Amino acid sequence: MWSFLKDLFAKKTKVEEQDVMKKFLIVGLGNIGEKYENTRHNIGFKVLDYFADKEGFSFETQKLGDVATYKLKGRTFIFMKPNTYMNLSGKAVQYWLTKENIPMENLLVITDDLNLPFGSIRLKTKGSDGGHNGLKDIQDKLNTTKYNRFRFGISDAFSKGRQVDYVLGEWTDEESSKLKERLEKSTELIKSFVLAGVNNTMNTFNGK
């Protein structure tokens, strides 16, 4: 009897572990509010909104963020847009990782990057915050720099002392005309991250 219960418990634990590995937290960084909606700093929100519109699901406001769930090929994507403002993003990321029991390797954070040309996409498994306050807070709250981040290039086409105005500025007409194709590519990257794994995705998408 004890042997049977032990085997049953072991099987249940294994199933639970497998279920955990099939859940992913995809976080888009940005600032809440209409005035920030179309700014460069909000590309994380924009990527997730594009994905939701394309696949026909919507976000609901929950604790510390707007959240949506999407399932594909046995995997569960939990999309989250923190409502804490950019500089306090870490609290929301930490909360949803813990609440959904999602392992760190299944976290993907989408952020703007001044060091990449406009529209460039790059996936990394670790790195510094690069002066990005949202990433800095996530790093502080998670106590690690080893988490996956999807960097979307916004370029550094600003004059000295105008960085804040630039990242909080809206896309130019030329950038806007090219965004849809880049957002489409971004949704493909997210699906690949979940279904094919981070290494395959880096090989396929980085620099594309």
N, C-alpha and C positions, 0 to 999 in steps of 0.2 A: 504493500500500500504506500509506504513512504517513498519507495523507488518510483512508483507511478506519479505521485504528486511532485516529486523532484523533477522528473522528466517533463511534466506538464508545465511547471513553473519555468524551466529552462527554455522550453519552446515559446512560451508566452513572452519571455524577456527578449528572445531573439527576434520575434515578430515586432515587438515594440521598438527595438533598436533599428530594424529595417524601416519601419514607418517613419522614425525620426530622420533617417538619412534621406527620405524622399520629400522632406519639407525644406523650403528655401525662403529666406527673407530677402526681398529685393527692395532697397531703400533709395528713393530719389530725394536728393537734398534741394532745398529751396526755402523761400520765405512766404508765409501766408499773406493773403491780402491782394486785392485787385491791382494795386499799383505795382506789385512785383511780378505779376503774372507773366508778362512777356519780356522779362529781363534776362540777360545772359546768365546771371547767378542762379536762375531758376530752371536750368536745363534738366536737372534731375526730376523735377515735377513734370516738365514738359514731355520727357521720354515716357514716364509712366502713364500720363494722360493719353498720349498717342497710342500706347499699347492697349489701354482700356477701350478706347474708341474703336480701334481696329478689331478687337476680339469681342466687343459687345458686353462688357461688364462695367460696373460703376463702383465708386468709393463710398464708404460710409465713415462718418466721423466717430472715432472711438477714442480710447484713452491715449493721449499724447500724439495723435495723428489721424489722418484719413487712411483707411485700410480697405483692401480688396483681396479676395481670394480667387485664384484661377487654377484650373487643373488641366494637365496635358500629359498624356502617355504615362499615367500612374504617378506623376509628380505633382506636388502642390506648391504653387507660387503664392506667397503672401507678400503683396505689394504694400508699401507703407510710405506716406508722405508726412514727415513730422510736422506738427503744428506748434512746435516750441520756438520757432524762428531758427535760422541757420546756426547761430553761435551756440545753441544748446541742443543740437541734434543728438548728442550721445545718450541723453537720458531716454529718449524714445527708442533708439536702437537697442539699448540694453534691456529695456522693459519688454519689447516684443520678442527678442531672442529668448529671454527667460520664460515669458508667458507661453510661447509656442514650443519651447524645448528644442530650439533649432541650434545645431552645432555651428561653431564659428566658421568652419570651412564652407558652410552653406549660406553665408551672408555675402551679399553684393551691394555695395554703396555706389550710387551714381552721382558724379559731381562735375562741375565745370573746372576747366584747367587753363590757366593763362599761358602755360609753357608749351602748349600744343597749338598748331595752326587751326584755324576755324574748321570745324567739322571732323577733325581727326579723332579717331577713337582708339583707346588703349586700355587693355585690361591688365591689372597687376595684382599680385597676391600679397604684397606688403609694400612698405615705403613710409617716408616721412609725411607730415601733413602739408609740406610745401607752402606754408604760410596761409593755408586755407582754414578759416576758423571752424567751419563745420567738421572737417576731418580732425582738427585738433581736439575738439570736444569729444568726438567718438573715440579717438585714441586714449584720451584721459579716462573716459568712463569704462572702456573695455580693458584698459591697462595693457594694451598691446598695439603694435603697428602692423601685426600680421593678420590682416583681413583683406578680402578681395575688394578692389575698387575699380570702377569703370569710369575712366577719365574722358570727358568730352571736351575737345579743344574749342576755346573761344578766342584764341590768339591774344596778342599783347599790343594791339594797335591803338595805344593811348599815349598821350604825351606825359612827361614827368609830372608826378603829383596828381594825376587824374585817374588812378587805378580804381578807386571806389566808385567814381562816377561812371567809369567804363563797365565794371561788372554789374552795377545796378542800372545800367542803361539798357534800352531796348535794342533788339536786333535791327540792323540796317535793312533796307529793302533788298539789297543783294543777298545778304545772309538769309533773310526770310525765304527767298525764292529757292534756296538750296537746302533749307532745313528738312523738308518732307523726306527727301531721299536719305538724309542722314538719320532721321528718326526711324525710318523703315529699317535701315541697317542696324540701328540700336536695338530694335525689338528682336531682330534675328540673333544678335549677340546674346541677349538675355536668355532666349530660348536655348541657344547652344550651351551657355553656361550651366543651365539646369540639366539638360538632356545629355550633353556630350562631355561635360567636365571642364574645369578651368584651363587645363593645359592645352587640350584640343582647341578650345575657344581662342586662347591667346595666339596659337599658331595660325588659326583661320582668319582672325579679324584684326589683329594689331597692325596698325599702319594702313589699313584699308579705308 
